[in-house]
């Protein structure tokens, strides 16, 4: 199913993004008009990520205030952020897990190499130039 949007909605969303990019980078209209569309899309993605980062920082500041006022009960601030979804839990990688991931990566590489060999090609290491 294809969603069809009203032209006005699309134009308004495009204009809002256009304005935010030009405001964030202080780009003059002449420079803007000379810019490729792909360059503008890259800038807009950067601005979106920056806005998200700024919004998350503001939410962390507000969370710090509420934590100081007792919302976190007896938790540490980092644990409080994890509980309210502003921070992710750190993952500890054990040696066994790391070894299993390395083994899995080598298995995948060997399968790819076997496919090349079946076709009669030799896969060479890109840096060393020696066949594997």
Order of alpha helices (4+ residues) and beta strands (2+ residues): alpha-alpha-alpha-alpha-alpha
